[in-house]
Amino acid sequence: MVTELKQHIILHGDNPLDAVMVGTNLKAYLIASFAMQEGIESVANEYEISQAAVHAALAFHYDNEEAIRIAREEAREQIRAMGGFGRLEEIRRRQQKSD
């Protein structure tokens, strides 16, 4: 008898922030973060994924906590180098005015 093995997370490249939940565009590190705040069942229901997938995101988070922290810091530094979050808000305001 052949049993289907389930995979819940796919990592695209080396950056842990690019890990997504299988069949979605949901970032695994964000699902884990939400689950820690809101609870596993709540997140599973909200994002229409299985509780097992939420547990997988949490396991991914705990197994890669330091790499995720470093990747988030690097992302923040890139944003600061481009003019910071204020620059992003300025771009959004200009887009809203042009719409």
Buried (B, 14 or more C-beta within 10 A) or exposed (E): EEEEEEEBBEBEEEBBBBBBBBEBEBBBBBBBBBBEEEEBEEBBEEBEBEEEBBBBBBBBBEEBEEBBEEBEEEEEEEEEEEEEEEEEEEEEEEEEEEE
